Amino acid sequence: MTTTKRKNIILMMATLLLGSFITTLAETLMNNGLPMIMVETHVNQMNAQWLNTGYMLVAGMIMPLASYFMHRFPLRHLFTMTMSIFLVGSLIATFAPNFLFLLIGRLVQAIAVGINMPLVTNVLTIIIPAKNRGLAIGIAGIIINLGPAIGPTLSGVILEFYSWRMLFIILLPFTVLTLICTQFFVENVLKPEKTAADFPSVAFAIIGLGTLLYSLGRLGESSSNIISTVLFAIVGVIFVAIFIKWQFKIANPLLDLHVFAYSQYRLGILITLLISGAIMAPELMLPLFNQNILKVSPIISGEVMIPSALAMAFLSPLAGRLYDKFGIKKMAIIGSLLGLIMAAPMFFYDAQTSIIWITVFYALRCAGLILCYTPAQVYALNALPQKSVVSGNTIIVTMVQVANSFCTALAVTTKNIVQSHTSSVITGYQWSFGTTILVTLLACLLIFGVKRDVKN
């Protein structure tokens, strides 16, 4: 590879990763702003929570379309479109006169996120040679883990001095910078295919994932009706099943589901989903524990998460690099055991637990889990022929969204049920953390069953 070509690839990667970082940062940037927004817009907590719930819902519904968009449109045009959509959403939210316009702005932002999250990883797997695929996934992992992790802390600092509108204003110059860089540095990596999207596939995917993610979001609400929640989940599962069956009937499926014919892919994606869920559920529950039980401020609670975010950002590319050299098994076993051992104390956290120990244990736990997450994703993709990698990765990113929602809902629901039966908030949090320990244990057991990976 010539020096000029390597420089062009680096500049393109930097542009794509900057855009992806901005959009993933926005995912959790609103967390600390909800109380202020509730007061100013005169809405209750359940309605305000839709700024986050709706965001995740729309992003998850759009993700299955990312593979089609990537094959249909030139990359530069597509990335320009997604960042422009994100810019429009940010502007709507910045100048929103009421809560409805603020929510619309967030949902418009989410459309861009739903395309960008799989898109950037897909591009990296194409422009970086297959023998270095672990490094490619690891680099993408920096953005995926770091953006959402620093969002609550950054928003806490901003809200100490400014209005909640600054949470959107701060995104504007970086979004414009990304759009400018896109015009100069982003090149087309795939030849566009002039194929029309299959409308039934799009409808089945959006309805199925939308209702399924909505039901998982309701599952975590103590005031939700359990019967209607279950009905939404059933409808979601039915439409997802119809979508899967339909993909095998049409000539140009939205996603190539033949990837599940590879046993290595099935095992790799299952480990990836479990590890991702084990990482994400405490991202919600631990700050709540810190604020409600340890009585620390939102800023300190956010700072507790920073070491874990930095550990994952640093180790994600390192884990990918080590996978390229040594494979998955030894590293994943060590990482999963470290994650399991460091998670065990969470079941015994109470009002006297030191915030310092919580920070240390949590950082070590996340460090161990990221040593499994990146290799497991690469392990799954390496089972596929090159033509199926884009579909395979899009499926992983989409299913990760569902797994994260499920594990988070499981943790919240367990906390509410135990708390109602024991009248102890601390016990509720302890059993909530117990669900994360259980998910980590399942991933650990599966990792012991991993065999030598086969690269197609």
Beta strands, then each sheet from edge to edge (+ up, - down):
end
